Amino acid sequence: MKLDEKNAVKRNLFFVHDDVLAPGLINPKVDAKKIASAMEFLSGLEKKGVVSLRLFLGFEEKKAKEKLSKSPAAKHFKKENIHFVTKEYLNSLEEMDRERRLANLESDPDFVDEFFKQRAMDDLFAQGAATREDSALICHDIWFDAFYSTRFSGVDFFIVKESLSERNRPLPEKINGLNYISFAEEDLKKIILGKFPRQDVRFLETYVFNKLKLELFDGTKLDGLVKKSVLGPK
């Protein structure tokens, strides 16, 4: 099927950087050639007005630009479509959240603000630059990306299976009910055309809430029950 403005369903594609477009903690050996080919395909569609590409980085401007200076994928995004942590975002945080963020930065200079992308997407929706219905987040983490999206921005998400993670730790098994992709032209085209089935996030929510309970009762033997109920084969 020919892809054009008339049949594009997901017209705004949002990307996380590490482990999707570039090596990261989860996948230090991403397929650079496959990513370059897929991004050339998407850039061609953007030039034709079919899609818009946006990139989110959970760093402040200086660190974000340092990372992008070493990223071959950065050239595929317009300057105004690259979003990083701003003073406006920091000032909008509740005092407790700001203090928590500063504490995280003190303990880890490479701390990534994973919630930032949710606020950035909400801002785009509020400005009318995109809608939830015509947007898709290309990501890899079932907690920071998938679960946060279900609870905050409401955007549809697609998980790159080669970099599957939970809170930036490798996740060996898939959560049932979600859409997983390879970062390749075929799957990206399928996203844009709206050909993936509607996701069932009940298993994801069950998994996350049960994990939170496990952490409250650390040392118990409940982890196997969580996995049995919501995890599927990789």
N, C-alpha and C positions, 0 to 999 in steps of 0.2 A: 504493500500500500504506500502510495506517495504521501509524504508528510509535508503539510503546508499549513498556512494560517487557519484554514477552514476546519481542519480536523484535529488540530492540536488541542488537547484537553488540559494538560499541565504545561502552561506557558512560562511559568516562573520557576526556574530550577535553582535551589539553594544548596550550597556545598559546604561541608566542613573540610578542612585542609588535611591535617595529619591523618594517616592511615587510609585516606580515600584518594587524594591527589598526590600525596608524597609519603615517603617513609615515616613511620611513627613508632610509638611504643609497642603497638600490637603487631604491626606488619612492617618490619624494617626493610623488607625486600619487595615492595610493591612493583608490579609489572609496568615499568616506565614507558615501554613502547606501546602497550595496550592503552594506557592512560592518555598518552600523547595522541594516539589515533582517535580515541573517543572524544577528546576535547577539540580536535580539529573538526570533527563531525558536528559537535554542538556549536562551535564558533561559526561554522558555515550557516547553521540554522538561525543563529542570532543575527547575522548580517542580512538574512532574508526577512527578518522581522517575525520569525516563527516563535522564538523563545527569548527569554532574558536570563542571563547567568549572573548569579550573585555568590559571593564568597564570604564566610564568617570566620573570624579568628578571635578567640577569647583572650587577646592580649591588648595592652595599650599600644598607641601608635608606633612608638619607637621599636618595640620588640616585634610587633606585627610586620613592620617594614623590613626588619632584619631577616625575619623568616622568609618573607616573600622574595627578598633579593636572591635567595638561593633556590627558589622554586621555579622549575620550568613551566608549571601550570599557571603561574601568576599572569603571564602574558595574555591569557585567554579571557581575562576579566577586565572590564572597563574600570578605571580608577574610582569612579563614583559608585561602582557596584561592589567594592570591597569594603566590608564592614568590620571595624575593630572597636574595642572598648573606648568610649569617649568620656570626657568630663561630665557631660550631661547625664550619661548613664550612671556614672558613679554617684553623682549628686542625687539621683532619683532613688537610690537604695535606702532602705531603712537603716537606722544607725547600727542595729545589731548585725545586719548583713554586711555593712561596710567594715565593721570591726572584724568580722569573721574572714572577710576577704583579705584584709591587711595581715591578719595572723597567718593565713595560708601563704601569702607572698613572702612573709618573713621566714617561714619554714621551708618554702620551696620557691626560689626565684623564677622557676619555669611553670609556676601555677597557671592553669588555664581556667578562665571563668566560663564554665560550661552553660550557665544560665543565660549568659549574654545573648546568645543566638535567639533564644526565645523572645526576649524583649525586642531585639532588632526586627524579628519577623512581625511581631505585633505592631511595631511602629510603622512598618511598611504597609500593613493592612489598614491601619488607621489613616495613613496618608493617601490611600487609594492607589499606591504604586503596584499593588498585587492584591489578590484575594486568597483566602484559605482554599477555596475550591480549585483555583487554577495554579496552585503552588505545590511543590514537592521538595522535601529535604533529602538529599543524598548523604548518608551518614553511616556509622558503623557501631555505635554503642547503644545497647538496648535500654540502658538506664538514662544516661545523660542526653541522648538524642531521642530515642523512641518514647520512653515513659514521660520525659519532660514535655515532649510535643503533645502527648495525649492529655496532659494535665494543664498545660499553659497555652501554647500558641494554637493548638488544634490543627496544625498542618499535617498533611499526609507525609509519611516518611518511607524510605526504602533503604534497607540495610545491605551494605556491601559485605557479602558473606565471607570473603577472603580475610576480612579484618574484624570479624565479629568479636565484640567485647562487652563486658559489663563493668562499668565504672573504670574504664581503661585497664581492665585485666582481661586476658583471653577467656572467652566463653567457649567451651568445647562442644556444646550442643545448642541447637537452635530452639528458640521459644516457638511453640506452635502458634499458628494463626497470623503470623506476620509475613510481609513480603521481603524476600531476599533477592539480591541481584549480583551479577558480576559487572564490573565497571567496563562495559563494552557497548559498542554501538547498538547491538540487537536489543539489549535490555533497556538502554536509555530511550531508544525509540519507542519501546513498549510502554514505558512510563509516560512519555509525552502524549501518546495516543490514548492513554487511559485504559490500557488492556489488562492491567493487573486486577485481581479480585479485591473486593473490599476486605480490609483487614479486620480480624477479630482480636481486639486487644484485651479480652478478658483473661487470657492466659498470661499475658505480660503483666497485667495488674496483679493477678494472683501471685505471680513469681516475685514481684517487687515487694508487695506487702508481706509476704511470707518471709522473704529475706530480712526485712526490717524486724520482724518478730524474732527471727533467729538471732539477730544481733543484740536484741534486748535480752535474750535468754542464751547468751553465749555459753557454749560447752554442752548444750543438749544434743540429742541425736536425731534431730528433726529434718536435717538437710535432705536425706534420701526421700522423704515424703514430698518435699517441695519439688524435687526433680521429677519424681514419678508422675506428678499431676500435670506439669506444664511443659516439660521438655520433650522435644522430638529428636529424630536422628539428624546428624549434621549432613 
